[in-house]
Amino acid sequence: MIRHVVMFRFLEEAQGRSRRENVLATRAMLDALPAKIPQILRSETYIGDEGAAEGNCHLLLISDFADEKALEEYLVHPDHKAVGAFMRPLRESRAACDFTV
Amino acid sequence: MIRHVVMFRFLEEAQGRSRRENVLATRAMLDALPAKIPQILRSETYIGDEGAAEGNCHLLLISDFADEKALEEYLVHPDHKAVGAFMRPLRESRAACDFTV
C-alpha cells in the first residue's frame, strides 16, 4: 500500500478570506474526496497547531492507496484536480512524501 | 498528545556521500533518538518512494509527545540538536506540522 502525505502552508489572507477560513474550506473539500474517488482507501486531514513552531504547516493530509497506479489515478482525477485549483491561490507552499507501508 | 511530522528533501550529493547514503544515515540517527530522549513516546521514519512525484520528500518522521512542553524539551535536547547539526548540510528543504491527536 502507498501512503501519500501532504503538508500545506496557507497565505495569511487570500481571496478575501482569512487563513483559518481557507484552511477549513480546503479541509472540507479534501474530506469529501473519499466519497467521490474510490482509489482513496483511507484519508485523514489534520489542522496544524496554532502554537506550533514558526514556519510549520497549517494543514496535513494522509491518504492511502492500493498501489502506484491507484495513486496516479487519484492525482489526475477531476475531483482531486478541482481541490488543487481551489487551493492554488490560497497556499504559500506544499510538501509531499509518498512511501510504501 | 501532540504528533510532530517532519519531511526532508536531501541534496543529490553532500559531504562526499550520495543522497541515498545521507538519507539512510539520518534515518539511523533519528531511529536512535527514542532510546535517548524519554519525551519521545513513539517515533517512526519512512523513506520516500523512488518512483514518486518529482519534488517529493526523501524522508518522513512521525513522532508523538505527551504535550507541547514535552515537544519543546525534545526540540532543545542535545541529542536531537546533534541530528539537526548533522543534517543541515545534507538537506535541501524541511517542512513540519504539529497537531493534536
N, CA and C atoms of all chains as a GROMACS GRO file, in nm:
protein
  606
    1MET      N    1   0.085  -0.119   0.000
    1MET     CA    2   0.000   0.000   0.000
    1MET      C    3   0.089   0.125   0.000
    2ILE      N    4   0.041   0.229  -0.066
    2ILE     CA    5   0.118   0.354  -0.068
    2ILE      C    6   0.050   0.459   0.018
    3ARG      N    7   0.129   0.520   0.106
    3ARG     CA    8   0.076   0.629   0.189
    3ARG      C    9   0.126   0.761   0.129
    4HIS      N   10   0.032   0.852   0.109
    4HIS     CA   11   0.058   0.980   0.044
    4HIS      C   12   0.035   1.088   0.149
    5VAL      N   13   0.142   1.157   0.188
    5VAL     CA   14   0.133   1.258   0.295
    5VAL      C   15   0.166   1.394   0.235
    6VAL      N   16   0.079   1.491   0.258
    6VAL     CA   17   0.100   1.624   0.202
    6VAL      C   18   0.079   1.729   0.311
    7MET      N   19   0.169   1.827   0.315
    7MET     CA   20   0.159   1.940   0.409
    7MET      C   21   0.141   2.068   0.330
    8PHE      N   22   0.055   2.154   0.380
    8PHE     CA   23   0.033   2.283   0.313
    8PHE      C   24   0.051   2.398   0.411
    9ARG      N   25   0.119   2.500   0.364
    9ARG     CA   26   0.116   2.628   0.434
    9ARG      C   27   0.025   2.722   0.355
   10PHE      N   28  -0.056   2.799   0.427
   10PHE     CA   29  -0.150   2.890   0.363
   10PHE      C   30  -0.106   3.034   0.382
   11LEU      N   31  -0.143   3.118   0.285
   11LEU     CA   32  -0.119   3.261   0.298
   11LEU      C   33  -0.203   3.316   0.413
   12GLU      N   34  -0.158   3.424   0.471
   12GLU     CA   35  -0.228   3.485   0.584
   12GLU      C   36  -0.371   3.524   0.545
   13GLU      N   37  -0.386   3.568   0.422
   13GLU     CA   38  -0.517   3.606   0.371
   13GLU      C   39  -0.516   3.582   0.220
   14ALA      N   40  -0.627   3.533   0.164
   14ALA     CA   41  -0.633   3.511   0.019
   14ALA      C   42  -0.778   3.500  -0.024
   15GLN      N   43  -0.808   3.554  -0.139
   15GLN     CA   44  -0.944   3.551  -0.196
   15GLN      C   45  -1.046   3.614  -0.099
   16GLY      N   46  -0.999   3.714  -0.022
   16GLY     CA   47  -1.089   3.786   0.069
   16GLY      C   48  -1.124   3.708   0.195
   17ARG      N   49  -1.052   3.597   0.218
   17ARG     CA   50  -1.080   3.517   0.338
   17ARG      C   51  -0.954   3.502   0.423
   18SER      N   52  -0.974   3.481   0.551
   18SER     CA   53  -0.860   3.460   0.642
   18SER      C   54  -0.798   3.323   0.617
   19ARG      N   55  -0.674   3.308   0.666
   19ARG     CA   56  -0.607   3.178   0.658
   19ARG      C   57  -0.694   3.069   0.720
   20ARG      N   58  -0.747   3.097   0.838
   20ARG     CA   59  -0.829   2.998   0.908
   20ARG      C   60  -0.948   2.952   0.822
   21GLU      N   61  -1.016   3.048   0.761
   21GLU     CA   62  -1.130   3.015   0.675
   21GLU      C   63  -1.086   2.930   0.556
   22ASN      N   64  -0.972   2.968   0.498
   22ASN     CA   65  -0.924   2.892   0.381
   22ASN      C   66  -0.877   2.752   0.418
   23VAL      N   67  -0.815   2.739   0.534
   23VAL     CA   68  -0.773   2.606   0.581
   23VAL      C   69  -0.896   2.517   0.600
   24LEU      N   70  -0.999   2.572   0.665
   24LEU     CA   71  -1.118   2.491   0.693
   24LEU      C   72  -1.194   2.456   0.564
   25ALA      N   73  -1.201   2.550   0.471
   25ALA     CA   74  -1.270   2.523   0.344
   25ALA      C   75  -1.196   2.414   0.265
   26THR      N   76  -1.063   2.423   0.265
   26THR     CA   77  -0.983   2.323   0.193
   26THR      C   78  -0.997   2.186   0.260
   27ARG      N   79  -0.994   2.188   0.391
   27ARG     CA   80  -1.009   2.061   0.463
   27ARG      C   81  -1.142   1.995   0.429
   28ALA      N   82  -1.248   2.073   0.424
   28ALA     CA   83  -1.381   2.018   0.392
   28ALA      C   84  -1.381   1.956   0.252
   29MET      N   85  -1.313   2.023   0.158
   29MET     CA   86  -1.306   1.969   0.021
   29MET      C   87  -1.226   1.839   0.019
   30LEU      N   88  -1.115   1.835   0.090
   30LEU     CA   89  -1.034   1.712   0.094
   30LEU      C   90  -1.110   1.598   0.161
   31ASP      N   91  -1.183   1.632   0.268
   31ASP     CA   92  -1.258   1.529   0.341
   31ASP      C   93  -1.374   1.472   0.257
   32ALA      N   94  -1.416   1.547   0.155
   32ALA     CA   95  -1.526   1.499   0.069
   32ALA      C   96  -1.476   1.408  -0.042
   33LEU      N   97  -1.344   1.402  -0.063
   33LEU     CA   98  -1.292   1.326  -0.177
   33LEU      C   99  -1.312   1.174  -0.169
   34PRO      N  100  -1.296   1.112  -0.052
   34PRO     CA  101  -1.309   0.966  -0.049
   34PRO      C  102  -1.445   0.917  -0.101
   35ALA      N  103  -1.550   0.996  -0.082
   35ALA     CA  104  -1.683   0.956  -0.132
   35ALA      C  105  -1.692   0.965  -0.284
   36LYS      N  106  -1.598   1.039  -0.344
   36LYS     CA  107  -1.603   1.062  -0.489
   36LYS      C  108  -1.497   0.983  -0.565
   37ILE      N  109  -1.389   0.946  -0.495
   37ILE     CA  110  -1.275   0.882  -0.563
   37ILE      C  111  -1.248   0.747  -0.497
   38PRO      N  112  -1.290   0.639  -0.562
   38PRO     CA  113  -1.279   0.507  -0.499
   38PRO      C  114  -1.134   0.462  -0.475
   39GLN      N  115  -1.039   0.522  -0.544
   39GLN     CA  116  -0.899   0.483  -0.524
   39GLN      C  117  -0.848   0.520  -0.384
   40ILE      N  118  -0.915   0.614  -0.318
   40ILE     CA  119  -0.873   0.653  -0.182
   40ILE      C  120  -0.923   0.546  -0.084
   41LEU      N  121  -0.830   0.472  -0.027
   41LEU     CA  122  -0.869   0.367   0.068
   41LEU      C  123  -0.900   0.426   0.205
   42ARG      N  124  -0.828   0.532   0.240
   42ARG     CA  125  -0.842   0.596   0.371
   42ARG      C  126  -0.784   0.735   0.357
   43SER      N  127  -0.846   0.832   0.422
   43SER     CA  128  -0.793   0.968   0.413
   43SER      C  129  -0.820   1.040   0.544
   44GLU      N  130  -0.718   1.110   0.593
   44GLU     CA  131  -0.732   1.188   0.716
   44GLU      C  132  -0.670   1.325   0.694
   45THR      N  133  -0.732   1.426   0.754
   45THR     CA  134  -0.674   1.561   0.749
   45THR      C  135  -0.659   1.612   0.892
   46TYR      N  136  -0.555   1.692   0.914
   46TYR     CA  137  -0.528   1.748   1.046
   46TYR      C  138  -0.493   1.895   1.032
   47ILE      N  139  -0.546   1.973   1.124
   47ILE     CA  140  -0.515   2.116   1.128
   47ILE      C  141  -0.390   2.134   1.215
   48GLY      N  142  -0.290   2.206   1.164
   48GLY     CA  143  -0.168   2.232   1.241
   48GLY      C  144  -0.200   2.315   1.364
   49ASP      N  145  -0.127   2.283   1.474
   49ASP     CA  146  -0.148   2.357   1.600
   49ASP      C  147  -0.111   2.504   1.583
   50GLU      N  148  -0.195   2.589   1.642
   50GLU     CA  149  -0.171   2.734   1.637
   50GLU      C  150  -0.040   2.770   1.705
   51GLY      N  151  -0.014   2.705   1.818
   51GLY     CA  152   0.102   2.743   1.898
   51GLY      C  153   0.233   2.682   1.849
   52ALA      N  154   0.227   2.609   1.740
   52ALA     CA  155   0.344   2.533   1.695
   52ALA      C  156   0.452   2.626   1.640
   53ALA      N  157   0.568   2.566   1.618
   53ALA     CA  158   0.686   2.641   1.574
   53ALA      C  159   0.659   2.725   1.450
   54GLU      N  160   0.721   2.840   1.446
   54GLU     CA  161   0.717   2.931   1.331
   54GLU      C  162   0.756   2.854   1.204
   55GLY      N  163   0.678   2.874   1.098
   55GLY     CA  164   0.712   2.810   0.971
   55GLY      C  165   0.646   2.676   0.951
   56ASN      N  166   0.578   2.628   1.054
   56ASN     CA  167   0.510   2.498   1.042
   56ASN      C  168   0.391   2.506   0.947
   57CYS      N  169   0.348   2.390   0.901
   57CYS     CA  170   0.237   2.384   0.806
   57CYS      C  171   0.103   2.396   0.877
   58HIS      N  172   0.003   2.435   0.801
   58HIS     CA  173  -0.131   2.460   0.857
   58HIS      C  174  -0.228   2.346   0.836
   59LEU      N  175  -0.201   2.261   0.737
   59LEU     CA  176  -0.292   2.151   0.708
   59LEU      C  177  -0.211   2.032   0.660
   60LEU      N  178  -0.248   1.914   0.710
   60LEU     CA  179  -0.178   1.791   0.674
   60LEU      C  180  -0.281   1.690   0.623
   61LEU      N  181  -0.247   1.625   0.514
   61LEU     CA  182  -0.332   1.520   0.456
   61LEU      C  183  -0.255   1.390   0.454
   62ILE      N  184  -0.318   1.283   0.502
   62ILE     CA  185  -0.259   1.149   0.493
   62ILE      C  186  -0.361   1.062   0.422
   63SER      N  187  -0.326   1.007   0.306
   63SER     CA  188  -0.422   0.918   0.239
   63SER      C  189  -0.351   0.794   0.187
   64ASP      N  190  -0.428   0.685   0.179
   64ASP     CA  191  -0.372   0.555   0.141
   64ASP      C  192  -0.430   0.506   0.009
   65PHE      N  193  -0.344   0.441  -0.069
   65PHE     CA  194  -0.381   0.388  -0.200
   65PHE      C  195  -0.324   0.247  -0.214
   66ALA      N  196  -0.394   0.165  -0.292
   66ALA     CA  197  -0.350   0.025  -0.306
   66ALA      C  198  -0.210   0.016  -0.365
   67ASP      N  199  -0.184   0.096  -0.466
   67ASP     CA  200  -0.054   0.090  -0.536
   67ASP      C  201  -0.029   0.220  -0.611
   68GLU      N  202   0.084   0.224  -0.678
   68GLU     CA  203   0.127   0.344  -0.754
   68GLU      C  204   0.022   0.383  -0.860
   69LYS      N  205  -0.038   0.283  -0.924
   69LYS     CA  206  -0.138   0.309  -1.028
   69LYS      C  207  -0.260   0.382  -0.969
   70ALA      N  208  -0.305   0.335  -0.853
   70ALA     CA  209  -0.422   0.396  -0.788
   70ALA      C  210  -0.391   0.541  -0.747
   71LEU      N  211  -0.268   0.563  -0.698
   71LEU     CA  212  -0.228   0.699  -0.660
   71LEU      C  213  -0.227   0.790  -0.782
   72GLU      N  214  -0.175   0.739  -0.894
   72GLU     CA  215  -0.171   0.820  -1.016
   72GLU      C  216  -0.311   0.852  -1.067
   73GLU      N  217  -0.401   0.756  -1.056
   73GLU     CA  218  -0.541   0.780  -1.098
   73GLU      C  219  -0.605   0.888  -1.012
   74TYR      N  220  -0.573   0.884  -0.883
   74TYR     CA  221  -0.623   0.988  -0.790
   74TYR      C  222  -0.569   1.125  -0.829
   75LEU      N  223  -0.438   1.131  -0.858
   75LEU     CA  224  -0.376   1.261  -0.885
   75LEU      C  225  -0.437   1.330  -1.007
   76VAL      N  226  -0.482   1.252  -1.104
   76VAL     CA  227  -0.541   1.313  -1.225
   76VAL      C  228  -0.694   1.313  -1.222
   77HIS      N  229  -0.753   1.265  -1.116
   77HIS     CA  230  -0.900   1.261  -1.106
   77HIS      C  231  -0.956   1.404  -1.104
   78PRO      N  232  -1.062   1.431  -1.181
   78PRO     CA  233  -1.117   1.568  -1.189
   78PRO      C  234  -1.156   1.626  -1.052
   79ASP      N  235  -1.207   1.544  -0.961
   79ASP     CA  236  -1.247   1.597  -0.830
   79ASP      C  237  -1.123   1.635  -0.746
   80HIS      N  238  -1.016   1.559  -0.764
   80HIS     CA  239  -0.892   1.596  -0.695
   80HIS      C  240  -0.833   1.722  -0.757
   81LYS      N  241  -0.836   1.730  -0.889
   81LYS     CA  242  -0.782   1.847  -0.958
   81LYS      C  243  -0.860   1.973  -0.920
   82ALA      N  244  -0.990   1.958  -0.894
   82ALA     CA  245  -1.072   2.074  -0.855
   82ALA      C  246  -1.025   2.129  -0.720
   83VAL      N  247  -0.988   2.042  -0.628
   83VAL     CA  248  -0.937   2.089  -0.498
   83VAL      C  249  -0.803   2.160  -0.519
   84GLY      N  250  -0.720   2.103  -0.606
   84GLY     CA  251  -0.591   2.166  -0.636
   84GLY      C  252  -0.608   2.307  -0.691
   85ALA      N  253  -0.705   2.322  -0.782
   85ALA     CA  254  -0.730   2.454  -0.843
   85ALA      C  255  -0.784   2.552  -0.739
   86PHE      N  256  -0.869   2.503  -0.648
   86PHE     CA  257  -0.923   2.588  -0.542
   86PHE      C  258  -0.812   2.637  -0.449
   87MET      N  259  -0.719   2.546  -0.418
   87MET     CA  260  -0.614   2.575  -0.321
   87MET      C  261  -0.503   2.664  -0.374
   88ARG      N  262  -0.476   2.652  -0.504
   88ARG     CA  263  -0.355   2.714  -0.558
   88ARG      C  264  -0.336   2.860  -0.516
   89PRO      N  265  -0.443   2.945  -0.527
   89PRO     CA  266  -0.423   3.086  -0.487
   89PRO      C  267  -0.418   3.106  -0.334
   90LEU      N  268  -0.446   3.003  -0.259
   90LEU     CA  269  -0.454   3.017  -0.112
   90LEU      C  270  -0.324   2.978  -0.044
   91ARG      N  271  -0.245   2.899  -0.110
   91ARG     CA  272  -0.133   2.838  -0.040
   91ARG      C  273   0.000   2.908  -0.065
   92GLU      N  274   0.085   2.894   0.036
   92GLU     CA  275   0.218   2.953   0.031
   92GLU      C  276   0.318   2.846  -0.013
   93SER      N  277   0.299   2.723   0.037
   93SER     CA  278   0.390   2.615  -0.002
   93SER      C  279   0.323   2.480   0.020
   94ARG      N  280   0.382   2.380  -0.041
   94ARG     CA  281   0.332   2.243  -0.035
   94ARG      C  282   0.452   2.150  -0.028
   95ALA      N  283   0.444   2.048   0.057
   95ALA     CA  284   0.549   1.946   0.062
   95ALA      C  285   0.480   1.811   0.067
   96ALA      N  286   0.534   1.712  -0.004
   96ALA     CA  287   0.468   1.581  -0.009
   96ALA      C  288   0.570   1.470   0.004
   97CYS      N  289   0.522   1.356   0.053
   97CYS     CA  290   0.606   1.237   0.063
   97CYS      C  291   0.518   1.115   0.040
   98ASP      N  292   0.558   1.027  -0.050
   98ASP     CA  293   0.487   0.901  -0.073
   98ASP      C  294   0.577   0.788  -0.028
   99PHE      N  295   0.523   0.694   0.047
   99PHE     CA  296   0.606   0.579   0.086
   99PHE      C  297   0.521   0.454   0.096
  100THR      N  298   0.588   0.340   0.087
  100THR     CA  299   0.522   0.211   0.088
  100THR      C  300   0.505   0.165   0.233
  101VAL      N  301   0.384   0.120   0.269
  101VAL     CA  302   0.362   0.070   0.406
  101VAL      C  303   0.316  -0.075   0.399
  102MET      N  304  -0.229   1.448   2.315
  102MET     CA  305  -0.098   1.411   2.262
  102MET      C  306  -0.068   1.495   2.138
  103ILE      N  307   0.058   1.527   2.119
  103ILE     CA  308   0.095   1.605   2.001
  103ILE      C  309   0.175   1.517   1.906
  104ARG      N  310   0.131   1.520   1.779
  104ARG     CA  311   0.204   1.447   1.675
  104ARG      C  312   0.287   1.547   1.595
  105HIS      N  313   0.414   1.515   1.582
  105HIS     CA  314   0.512   1.602   1.516
  105HIS      C  315   0.556   1.531   1.388
  106VAL      N  316   0.520   1.589   1.274
  106VAL     CA  317   0.551   1.526   1.145
  106VAL      C  318   0.648   1.616   1.069
  107VAL      N  319   0.757   1.558   1.022
  107VAL     CA  320   0.858   1.638   0.951
  107VAL      C  321   0.898   1.565   0.823
  108MET      N  322   0.909   1.642   0.714
  108MET     CA  323   0.953   1.589   0.585
  108MET      C  324   1.083   1.658   0.546
  109PHE      N  325   1.174   1.579   0.491
  109PHE     CA  326   1.302   1.636   0.447
  109PHE      C  327   1.329   1.600   0.301
  110ARG      N  328   1.378   1.699   0.227
  110ARG     CA  329   1.437   1.671   0.097
  110ARG      C  330   1.588   1.683   0.113
  111PHE      N  331   1.660   1.590   0.052
  111PHE     CA  332   1.806   1.588   0.062
  111PHE      C  333   1.869   1.632  -0.070
  112LEU      N  334   1.987   1.691  -0.059
  112LEU     CA  335   2.065   1.725  -0.178
  112LEU      C  336   2.108   1.596  -0.248
  113GLU      N  337   2.129   1.606  -0.377
  113GLU     CA  338   2.168   1.489  -0.457
  113GLU      C  339   2.297   1.427  -0.403
  114GLU      N  340   2.385   1.513  -0.356
  114GLU     CA  341   2.513   1.468  -0.300
  114GLU      C  342   2.556   1.571  -0.198
  115ALA      N  343   2.614   1.527  -0.086
  115ALA     CA  344   2.663   1.622   0.015
  115ALA      C  345   2.761   1.550   0.106
  116GLN      N  346   2.864   1.623   0.148
  116GLN     CA  347   2.967   1.570   0.237
  116GLN      C  348   3.031   1.444   0.178
  117GLY      N  349   3.041   1.438   0.044
  117GLY     CA  350   3.106   1.326  -0.023
  117GLY      C  351   3.024   1.198  -0.025
  118ARG      N  352   2.896   1.210   0.011
  118ARG     CA  353   2.810   1.091   0.010
  118ARG      C  354   2.688   1.115  -0.079
  119SER      N  355   2.633   1.007  -0.132
  119SER     CA  356   2.513   1.016  -0.216
  119SER      C  357   2.392   1.050  -0.130
  120ARG      N  358   2.285   1.096  -0.196
  120ARG     CA  359   2.160   1.123  -0.126
  120ARG      C  360   2.113   0.999  -0.049
  121ARG      N  361   2.118   0.886  -0.115
  121ARG     CA  362   2.072   0.761  -0.053
  121ARG      C  363   2.149   0.732   0.077
  122GLU      N  364   2.280   0.748   0.072
  122GLU     CA  365   2.362   0.725   0.192
  122GLU      C  366   2.326   0.824   0.302
  123ASN      N  367   2.306   0.949   0.265
  123ASN     CA  368   2.274   1.051   0.365
  123ASN      C  369   2.134   1.030   0.425
  124VAL      N  370   2.039   0.986   0.342
  124VAL     CA  371   1.904   0.958   0.392
  124VAL      C  372   1.911   0.844   0.494
  125LEU      N  373   1.984   0.738   0.458
  125LEU     CA  374   1.992   0.622   0.549
  125LEU      C  375   2.067   0.655   0.678
  126ALA      N  376   2.173   0.735   0.668
  126ALA     CA  377   2.248   0.773   0.789
  126ALA      C  378   2.161   0.859   0.881
  127THR      N  379   2.086   0.951   0.822
  127THR     CA  380   1.998   1.039   0.902
  127THR      C  381   1.887   0.956   0.966
  128ARG      N  382   1.832   0.865   0.888
  128ARG     CA  383   1.725   0.781   0.943
  128ARG      C  384   1.776   0.702   1.064
  129ALA      N  385   1.896   0.647   1.054
  129ALA     CA  386   1.952   0.569   1.165
  129ALA      C  387   1.968   0.657   1.289
  130MET      N  388   2.010   0.783   1.268
  130MET     CA  389   2.025   0.874   1.382
  130MET      C  390   1.888   0.906   1.443
  131LEU      N  391   1.789   0.931   1.359
  131LEU     CA  392   1.654   0.962   1.411
  131LEU      C  393   1.597   0.840   1.486
  132ASP      N  394   1.621   0.721   1.430
  132ASP     CA  395   1.567   0.599   1.492
  132ASP      C  396   1.633   0.569   1.627
  133ALA      N  397   1.751   0.627   1.649
  133ALA     CA  398   1.821   0.605   1.777
  133ALA      C  399   1.774   0.701   1.886
  134LEU      N  400   1.699   0.805   1.848
  134LEU     CA  401   1.662   0.908   1.947
  134LEU      C  402   1.568   0.861   2.057
  135PRO      N  403   1.467   0.776   2.028
  135PRO     CA  404   1.375   0.737   2.136
  135PRO      C  405   1.446   0.672   2.256
  136ALA      N  406   1.556   0.603   2.232
  136ALA     CA  407   1.631   0.541   2.342
  136ALA      C  408   1.704   0.645   2.427
  137LYS      N  409   1.722   0.765   2.371
  137LYS     CA  410   1.799   0.870   2.440
  137LYS      C  411   1.711   0.981   2.496
  138ILE      N  412   1.592   0.997   2.438
  138ILE     CA  413   1.507   1.111   2.477
  138ILE      C  414   1.372   1.057   2.523
  139PRO      N  415   1.350   1.055   2.655
  139PRO     CA  416   1.228   0.992   2.708
  139PRO      C  417   1.100   1.064   2.667
  140GLN      N  418   1.110   1.192   2.626
  140GLN     CA  419   0.989   1.265   2.584
  140GLN      C  420   0.926   1.207   2.457
  141ILE      N  421   1.005   1.132   2.379
  141ILE     CA  422   0.950   1.070   2.257
  141ILE      C  423   0.869   0.947   2.297
  142LEU      N  424   0.738   0.954   2.279
  142LEU     CA  425   0.652   0.841   2.315
  142LEU      C  426   0.656   0.733   2.207
  143ARG      N  427   0.669   0.777   2.082
  143ARG     CA  428   0.668   0.686   1.968
  143ARG      C  429   0.733   0.762   1.854
  144SER      N  430   0.809   0.692   1.772
  144SER     CA  431   0.873   0.759   1.659
  144SER      C  432   0.885   0.662   1.543
  145GLU      N  433   0.851   0.710   1.424
  145GLU     CA  434   0.861   0.627   1.303
  145GLU      C  435   0.926   0.710   1.194
  146THR      N  436   1.007   0.643   1.113
  146THR     CA  437   1.065   0.712   0.996
  146THR      C  438   1.033   0.630   0.872
  147TYR      N  439   1.015   0.701   0.761
  147TYR     CA  440   0.984   0.636   0.634
  147TYR      C  441   1.069   0.697   0.524
  148ILE      N  442   1.117   0.609   0.437
  148ILE     CA  443   1.193   0.654   0.321
  148ILE      C  444   1.093   0.680   0.207
  149GLY      N  445   1.102   0.798   0.144
  149GLY     CA  446   1.013   0.831   0.031
  149GLY      C  447   1.038   0.737  -0.085
  150ASP      N  448   0.930   0.702  -0.156
  150ASP     CA  449   0.941   0.613  -0.271
  150ASP      C  450   1.025   0.676  -0.381
  151GLU      N  451   1.109   0.594  -0.442
  151GLU     CA  452   1.195   0.640  -0.551
  151GLU      C  453   1.113   0.687  -0.671
  152GLY      N  454   1.007   0.614  -0.699
  152GLY     CA  455   0.929   0.643  -0.820
  152GLY      C  456   0.828   0.755  -0.800
  153ALA      N  457   0.827   0.816  -0.684
  153ALA     CA  458   0.723   0.913  -0.653
  153ALA      C  459   0.742   1.044  -0.730
  154ALA      N  460   0.640   1.126  -0.723
  154ALA     CA  461   0.635   1.251  -0.799
  154ALA      C  462   0.760   1.337  -0.775
  155GLU      N  463   0.801   1.404  -0.879
  155GLU     CA  464   0.912   1.500  -0.876
  155GLU      C  465   0.888   1.602  -0.764
  156GLY      N  466   0.991   1.629  -0.687
  156GLY     CA  467   0.978   1.730  -0.582
  156GLY      C  468   0.936   1.672  -0.448
  157ASN      N  469   0.903   1.544  -0.446
  157ASN     CA  470   0.861   1.482  -0.319
  157ASN      C  471   0.979   1.470  -0.222
  158CYS      N  472   0.943   1.453  -0.096
  158CYS     CA  473   1.046   1.444   0.008
  158CYS      C  474   1.107   1.304   0.014
  159HIS      N  475   1.227   1.297   0.071
  159HIS     CA  476   1.302   1.172   0.075
  159HIS      C  477   1.292   1.099   0.208
  160LEU      N  478   1.257   1.172   0.314
  160LEU     CA  479   1.250   1.111   0.446
  160LEU      C  480   1.138   1.177   0.526
  161LEU      N  481   1.061   1.094   0.595
  161LEU     CA  482   0.949   1.145   0.675
  161LEU      C  483   0.964   1.093   0.816
  162LEU      N  484   0.944   1.181   0.913
  162LEU     CA  485   0.949   1.146   1.054
  162LEU      C  486   0.813   1.174   1.117
  163ILE      N  487   0.760   1.077   1.190
  163ILE     CA  488   0.637   1.099   1.267
  163ILE      C  489   0.669   1.063   1.411
  164SER      N  490   0.658   1.159   1.503
  164SER     CA  491   0.683   1.125   1.643
  164SER      C  492   0.577   1.188   1.733
  165ASP      N  493   0.552   1.121   1.845
  165ASP     CA  494   0.446   1.162   1.936
  165ASP      C  495   0.501   1.206   2.071
  166PHE      N  496   0.437   1.309   2.127
  166PHE     CA  497   0.477   1.368   2.255
  166PHE      C  498   0.353   1.389   2.340
  167ALA      N  499   0.371   1.383   2.472
  167ALA     CA  500   0.255   1.396   2.561
  167ALA      C  501   0.187   1.532   2.545
  168ASP      N  502   0.267   1.637   2.535
  168ASP     CA  503   0.211   1.773   2.526
  168ASP      C  504   0.316   1.868   2.467
  169GLU      N  505   0.277   1.992   2.456
  169GLU     CA  506   0.361   2.098   2.397
  169GLU      C  507   0.496   2.109   2.472
  170LYS      N  508   0.490   2.096   2.605
  170LYS     CA  509   0.612   2.108   2.686
  170LYS      C  510   0.711   1.995   2.651
  171ALA      N  511   0.661   1.873   2.638
  171ALA     CA  512   0.747   1.760   2.603
  171ALA      C  513   0.809   1.779   2.464
  172LEU      N  514   0.729   1.830   2.370
  172LEU     CA  515   0.781   1.856   2.235
  172LEU      C  516   0.892   1.961   2.241
  173GLU      N  517   0.870   2.066   2.320
  173GLU     CA  518   0.973   2.171   2.331
  173GLU      C  519   1.101   2.117   2.394
  174GLU      N  520   1.087   2.031   2.493
  174GLU     CA  521   1.205   1.971   2.557
  174GLU      C  522   1.283   1.885   2.456
  175TYR      N  523   1.209   1.814   2.372
  175TYR     CA  524   1.272   1.734   2.266
  175TYR      C  525   1.348   1.824   2.169
  176LEU      N  526   1.284   1.934   2.127
  176LEU     CA  527   1.344   2.020   2.026
  176LEU      C  528   1.479   2.078   2.072
  177VAL      N  529   1.493   2.103   2.201
  177VAL     CA  530   1.619   2.160   2.251
  177VAL      C  531   1.711   2.054   2.312
  178HIS      N  532   1.672   1.929   2.309
  178HIS     CA  533   1.755   1.822   2.367
  178HIS      C  534   1.886   1.810   2.286
  179PRO      N  535   2.000   1.797   2.355
  179PRO     CA  536   2.129   1.791   2.284
  179PRO      C  537   2.136   1.678   2.180
  180ASP      N  538   2.077   1.563   2.208
  180ASP     CA  539   2.083   1.453   2.111
  180ASP      C  540   2.000   1.483   1.987
  181HIS      N  541   1.890   1.555   2.005
  181HIS     CA  542   1.810   1.598   1.890
  181HIS      C  543   1.885   1.706   1.812
  182LYS      N  544   1.946   1.797   1.883
  182LYS     CA  545   2.020   1.905   1.817
  182LYS      C  546   2.139   1.849   1.738
  183ALA      N  547   2.197   1.740   1.787
  183ALA     CA  548   2.310   1.678   1.715
  183ALA      C  549   2.264   1.623   1.580
  184VAL      N  550   2.143   1.568   1.575
  184VAL     CA  551   2.092   1.518   1.446
  184VAL      C  552   2.067   1.637   1.352
  185GLY      N  553   2.013   1.745   1.409
  185GLY     CA  554   1.989   1.865   1.328
  185GLY      C  555   2.120   1.917   1.268
  186ALA      N  556   2.224   1.920   1.348
  186ALA     CA  557   2.353   1.971   1.301
  186ALA      C  558   2.412   1.879   1.193
  187PHE      N  559   2.392   1.748   1.211
  187PHE     CA  560   2.440   1.650   1.111
  187PHE      C  561   2.369   1.670   0.977
  188MET      N  562   2.236   1.693   0.987
  188MET     CA  563   2.153   1.701   0.867
  188MET      C  564   2.166   1.830   0.790
  189ARG      N  565   2.194   1.939   0.862
  189ARG     CA  566   2.184   2.073   0.800
  189ARG      C  567   2.256   2.082   0.665
  190PRO      N  568   2.382   2.033   0.654
  190PRO     CA  569   2.449   2.044   0.523
  190PRO      C  570   2.400   1.944   0.419
  191LEU      N  571   2.316   1.851   0.460
  191LEU     CA  572   2.271   1.744   0.369
  191LEU      C  573   2.137   1.775   0.304
  192ARG      N  574   2.062   1.864   0.367
  192ARG     CA  575   1.924   1.878   0.323
  192ARG      C  576   1.899   1.998   0.234
  193GLU      N  577   1.797   1.980   0.151
  193GLU     CA  578   1.757   2.086   0.057
  193GLU      C  579   1.642   2.164   0.117
  194SER      N  580   1.551   2.094   0.186
  194SER     CA  581   1.437   2.162   0.248
  194SER      C  582   1.377   2.077   0.357
  195ARG      N  583   1.298   2.142   0.440
  195ARG     CA  584   1.233   2.078   0.554
  195ARG      C  585   1.094   2.137   0.566
  196ALA      N  586   0.995   2.053   0.594
  196ALA     CA  587   0.858   2.102   0.620
  196ALA      C  588   0.807   2.025   0.740
  197ALA      N  589   0.736   2.095   0.829
  197ALA     CA  590   0.690   2.030   0.953
  197ALA      C  591   0.546   2.068   0.982
  198CYS      N  592   0.479   1.980   1.055
  198CYS     CA  593   0.343   2.007   1.100
  198CYS      C  594   0.324   1.941   1.236
  199ASP      N  595   0.274   2.016   1.333
  199ASP     CA  596   0.242   1.961   1.466
  199ASP      C  597   0.091   1.968   1.483
  200PHE      N  598   0.031   1.862   1.530
  200PHE     CA  599  -0.114   1.870   1.554
  200PHE      C  600  -0.152   1.781   1.672
  201THR      N  601  -0.264   1.812   1.730
  201THR     CA  602  -0.311   1.741   1.847
  201THR      C  603  -0.392   1.619   1.804
  202VAL      N  604  -0.362   1.504   1.865
  202VAL     CA  605  -0.438   1.382   1.830
  202VAL      C  606  -0.502   1.326   1.958
   0.00000   0.00000   0.00000
